[in-house]
Amino acid sequence: MALGYVGRRAGSVLGQVGDLFVIVLEALRKSWDVRRWWWEFVEQCWFLARVTSVPVLLVSLPLGATVALQVGELAWQLGAGSATGSAVFVGLIREVAPLASALLIAGAGGSAMTSDIGARNIRDELSAMEVMSVNPIHRLVTPRMWAAGTVAVCLCPLVILAGASGGYFFNVVVQGVTPGAYFDGALSLVVASDLYVTLFKAWIFGFVAAAVACYKGMTCASSPVGVGRAVNQSTVVTFMLVFTFNYVISAVYFLAYPPRSL
């Protein structure tokens, strides 16, 4: 009994993964036909930027300040207070910026995408689009995936700027490190490839968040309760996938480009 239940659950998960890949590949298949989804793309970009820009700033400011506070205390004990800027900037650029932008995209934008497409699904609007020879994946999923990736990339500089400002306050104003030492340490370990990989990760994470949100909305149960459950599931699944992809990409990057030393 137990083995049969586990087998059925595993088969169900693999089936859902396959359906997700089918939707993603179908959405990418007609991406070249930009004229059909351009205005929906612009509208989704504006919506995602509107709902995520302020929250990502409010999250990044205390996050950068906390990193500077904790690392600064340890650095002062080791006699290397000027190294706090390096830790803050390296952490922000390599890990915090893409993760924060992706989690905000998934939490604020992805949940709205799931509820929107789920509501269309239970009202049979997706079926009506198919009857009118309009592919709902091309019309709805493709612009949302590209918009989420684009906005996630644009949010990274905001996260870095806000986090660095919070770290500057605690490291320079509170702990007394000179501004020159803070920014000199910040630039000593950061290389251009770090920024490129960060933007790439942000784009991938935003893409994944939108894909999962649209998939859950298109496959939700035909009831308001089903839409609510789909919103919750899309957020949880996106978080798991984002952290998994982040580990894989970071591991490959560190193998290809070992970190610099001071």
C-alpha positions as CSV (number, residue, x, y, z in Angstrom):
1,M,0.0,0.0,0.0
2,A,2.7,2.5,1.0
3,L,4.9,1.6,-2.0
4,G,1.9,2.0,-4.3
5,Y,1.1,5.4,-2.8
6,V,4.7,6.6,-3.2
7,G,4.7,5.4,-6.8
8,R,1.5,7.2,-7.6
9,R,2.8,10.4,-6.0
10,A,6.1,10.1,-7.9
11,G,4.3,9.6,-11.2
12,S,2.0,12.6,-10.5
13,V,5.1,14.8,-9.8
14,L,6.8,13.6,-12.9
15,G,3.7,14.3,-14.9
16,Q,3.4,17.8,-13.6
17,V,7.1,18.4,-14.4
18,G,6.5,17.2,-17.9
19,D,3.4,19.4,-18.3
20,L,5.4,22.4,-17.1
21,F,8.1,21.7,-19.7
22,V,5.5,21.4,-22.4
23,I,4.1,24.8,-21.5
24,V,7.5,26.4,-21.4
25,L,8.6,25.0,-24.7
26,E,5.3,25.9,-26.3
27,A,5.6,29.5,-25.0
28,L,9.2,29.8,-26.4
29,R,8.2,28.3,-29.7
30,K,6.5,31.5,-31.0
31,S,8.6,34.0,-29.1
32,W,10.0,35.4,-32.3
33,D,6.5,36.7,-33.3
34,V,6.9,39.7,-31.0
35,R,4.1,41.7,-32.6
36,R,1.4,39.4,-31.3
37,W,2.4,39.7,-27.6
38,W,4.3,43.0,-27.5
39,W,1.6,45.1,-25.8
40,E,0.8,42.4,-23.3
41,F,4.6,42.2,-22.5
42,V,4.7,46.0,-21.9
43,E,1.6,45.9,-19.7
44,Q,3.0,43.0,-17.7
45,C,6.4,44.7,-17.3
46,W,4.7,47.8,-16.0
47,F,2.6,45.8,-13.6
48,L,5.5,43.8,-12.2
49,A,7.7,46.9,-11.8
50,R,4.9,48.7,-10.0
51,V,4.2,45.9,-7.5
52,T,7.9,44.9,-6.8
53,S,10.1,48.1,-7.0
54,V,9.1,49.6,-3.6
55,P,9.0,46.2,-1.7
56,V,12.4,45.2,-3.1
57,L,13.9,48.5,-1.8
58,L,12.3,48.0,1.6
59,V,13.7,44.5,1.8
60,S,17.2,45.3,0.6
61,L,17.9,48.3,2.9
62,P,17.6,46.3,6.2
63,L,19.2,43.3,4.6
64,G,22.3,45.1,3.6
65,A,22.4,46.8,7.0
66,T,22.1,43.5,8.8
67,V,24.9,41.9,6.7
68,A,27.2,44.9,7.4
69,L,26.3,44.8,11.1
70,Q,27.0,41.1,11.6
71,V,30.1,40.9,9.3
72,G,31.4,44.2,10.7
73,E,31.4,43.0,14.2
74,L,33.3,39.9,13.3
75,A,35.7,41.9,11.1
76,W,36.4,44.3,14.0
77,Q,37.2,41.4,16.3
78,L,39.7,40.1,13.7
79,G,41.1,43.6,13.1
80,A,39.8,43.9,9.5
81,G,37.0,46.4,9.8
82,S,37.6,47.7,6.3
83,A,36.8,44.3,4.8
84,T,33.1,44.7,5.6
85,G,32.5,46.6,2.4
86,S,33.9,43.6,0.4
87,A,31.6,41.2,2.2
88,V,28.5,43.4,1.7
89,F,29.1,44.0,-2.0
90,V,30.1,40.4,-2.8
91,G,27.1,39.0,-1.0
92,L,24.7,41.5,-2.6
93,I,26.0,41.1,-6.1
94,R,26.5,37.3,-6.1
95,E,23.5,36.1,-4.1
96,V,21.2,38.6,-2.6
97,A,20.3,40.6,-5.7
98,P,19.0,37.8,-7.9
99,L,17.4,35.9,-5.0
100,A,15.6,39.0,-3.7
101,S,14.3,40.1,-7.1
102,A,13.1,36.5,-7.9
103,L,11.3,36.1,-4.6
104,L,9.6,39.4,-5.0
105,I,8.6,38.5,-8.6
106,A,7.3,35.2,-7.4
107,G,5.5,36.5,-4.3
108,A,4.0,39.7,-5.7
109,G,3.9,39.2,-9.4
110,G,3.7,35.4,-9.7
111,S,0.7,35.1,-7.3
112,A,-1.1,37.8,-9.4
113,M,-0.3,35.9,-12.6
114,T,-1.6,32.6,-11.1
115,S,-4.8,34.2,-9.9
116,D,-5.4,36.0,-13.2
117,I,-4.9,33.0,-15.4
118,G,-6.7,30.7,-12.9
119,A,-9.7,33.0,-13.0
120,R,-9.7,32.9,-16.8
121,N,-9.5,29.1,-16.6
122,I,-12.5,28.6,-14.3
123,R,-14.5,31.0,-16.5
124,D,-13.6,28.9,-19.5
125,E,-11.9,31.9,-21.2
126,L,-8.9,29.7,-22.1
127,S,-11.2,27.2,-23.9
128,A,-12.9,30.1,-25.6
129,M,-9.6,31.3,-26.9
130,E,-8.8,27.9,-28.3
131,V,-12.2,27.8,-30.0
132,M,-11.3,31.1,-31.7
133,S,-8.0,29.6,-32.9
134,V,-6.0,31.7,-30.4
135,N,-3.3,29.8,-28.6
136,P,-3.6,30.8,-24.9
137,I,0.0,29.9,-24.2
138,H,1.3,32.2,-26.9
139,R,-1.0,35.0,-26.0
140,L,-0.8,34.8,-22.2
141,V,2.2,32.8,-21.1
142,T,4.9,34.0,-23.5
143,P,4.7,37.8,-22.6
144,R,4.5,37.0,-18.9
145,M,7.6,34.9,-19.0
146,W,9.7,37.5,-20.9
147,A,8.3,40.3,-18.8
148,A,9.2,38.6,-15.5
149,G,12.7,37.9,-16.7
150,T,13.2,41.5,-17.9
151,V,11.9,43.0,-14.7
152,A,13.9,40.7,-12.5
153,V,17.1,41.8,-14.3
154,C,16.1,45.5,-13.8
155,L,15.5,44.9,-10.1
156,C,19.0,43.7,-9.4
157,P,20.6,47.2,-9.5
158,L,17.9,48.5,-7.1
159,V,18.8,45.6,-4.7
160,I,22.5,46.3,-4.9
161,L,22.1,50.1,-4.5
162,A,19.7,49.8,-1.5
163,G,21.7,47.0,0.2
164,A,24.9,49.0,-0.3
165,S,23.3,52.1,1.2
166,G,22.2,50.1,4.3
167,G,25.6,48.6,4.6
168,Y,27.2,52.0,4.3
169,F,25.1,53.4,7.1
170,F,26.1,50.7,9.6
171,N,29.6,50.3,8.5
172,V,30.6,54.0,8.1
173,V,28.2,55.9,10.3
174,V,27.7,53.5,13.1
175,Q,31.0,51.6,13.2
176,G,33.3,54.4,12.1
177,V,34.9,52.9,9.0
178,T,36.0,55.6,6.5
179,P,34.0,55.8,3.3
180,G,37.2,55.3,1.3
181,A,38.0,52.0,3.1
182,Y,34.4,50.9,2.6
183,F,34.2,51.4,-1.1
184,D,37.8,50.3,-1.7
185,G,37.1,47.0,0.0
186,A,33.9,46.7,-1.9
187,L,35.6,46.9,-5.3
188,S,38.6,44.7,-4.4
189,L,36.8,41.4,-4.8
190,V,34.0,42.1,-7.3
191,V,34.7,41.4,-10.9
192,A,32.6,41.9,-14.1
193,S,31.8,38.3,-14.4
194,D,30.0,38.4,-11.0
195,L,27.6,41.0,-12.4
196,Y,27.0,39.1,-15.6
197,V,26.2,35.9,-13.7
198,T,23.9,37.8,-11.3
199,L,21.9,39.3,-14.2
200,F,21.8,35.9,-15.9
201,K,20.5,34.3,-12.7
202,A,17.9,37.0,-12.2
203,W,16.6,36.4,-15.7
204,I,16.4,32.7,-15.2
205,F,14.7,33.0,-11.8
206,G,12.1,35.5,-13.2
207,F,11.5,33.2,-16.1
208,V,11.0,30.2,-13.8
209,A,8.7,32.2,-11.5
210,A,6.4,33.2,-14.4
211,A,6.4,29.8,-16.0
212,V,5.4,28.1,-12.7
213,A,2.7,30.7,-12.0
214,C,1.2,30.4,-15.5
215,Y,1.3,26.6,-15.3
216,K,-0.5,26.5,-12.0
217,G,-3.1,28.9,-13.1
218,M,-3.8,27.0,-16.3
219,T,-4.1,23.6,-14.5
220,C,-5.9,24.7,-11.3
221,A,-9.2,23.1,-10.2
222,S,-12.3,24.7,-11.6
223,S,-13.3,26.5,-8.4
224,P,-12.3,29.6,-6.4
225,V,-10.7,27.3,-3.8
226,G,-8.6,25.7,-6.6
227,V,-7.3,29.1,-7.7
228,G,-6.3,29.9,-4.1
229,R,-4.5,26.6,-3.8
230,A,-2.8,27.2,-7.1
231,V,-1.5,30.6,-5.9
232,N,0.0,29.0,-2.8
233,Q,1.5,26.1,-4.7
234,S,3.0,28.3,-7.3
235,T,4.8,30.4,-4.7
236,V,6.2,27.4,-2.8
237,V,7.3,25.6,-5.9
238,T,8.9,28.7,-7.3
239,F,10.9,29.2,-4.1
240,M,12.2,25.6,-4.2
241,L,13.2,25.9,-7.9
242,V,14.9,29.2,-7.4
243,F,17.1,28.0,-4.6
244,T,17.9,24.8,-6.5
245,F,18.8,26.7,-9.7
246,N,20.8,29.2,-7.6
247,Y,22.9,26.4,-6.0
248,V,23.6,24.8,-9.4
249,I,24.5,28.0,-11.2
250,S,26.7,29.2,-8.3
251,A,28.5,25.9,-8.1
252,V,29.2,25.9,-11.8
253,Y,30.4,29.5,-11.7
254,F,32.8,29.0,-8.8
255,L,34.3,26.0,-10.6
256,A,34.8,28.0,-13.8
257,Y,35.9,31.2,-12.1
258,P,37.4,30.6,-8.6
259,P,36.9,33.5,-6.2
260,R,39.6,36.1,-6.0
261,S,41.6,36.7,-2.8
262,L,42.5,40.0,-1.3
